[in-house]
Amino acid sequence: WIKNNAKWWSSEQISDSDFIGGIEYLIQEKIILIPPTISPDSSVQSIPDWIKNTANWWSDGLISEDEFLAAIEFLVKNSIIRV
């Protein structure tokens, strides 16, 4: 279902908060494992556009799961996703 969410989010059919909520659920349930990180004081306030591209490419099978997870890890490190 997360690939569907990634596709819908990348085409703006669901909101940022819906997408983030799904990812947070997967992290909290330990379905997605993100290494422990220390969040820096970050100037990133919203999801960068390149993350949507990454989600779209992953949902279409154009990039690996590891590449998609690296984007998710970026969101965690920058406190956009809270775990």
Phi, psi and omega in degrees: 000335182290329175295321176297315178300318180298317179296311181298319181294317182294337177256016175060034175269341172230160185281164174304317183294326176294317179296311180299318179301319177295317179294316178301319178300313181297324178289314181297326179274004178062030173278321170253126180256118178249130179300150177304136181228156172252119182283122177284166169294112190249145175268356179286118182252337181223173182287123178295149181301327183296336178293321177297319177300315180299316179298318179296313180299318179296315181296333177270001179077019183271341175228164183282164175299322179299320179293320177296317180295329175297323177293319178296319178299321176302317180296322178292312182300331181259017174059025174279323171254130180255129178238000000 
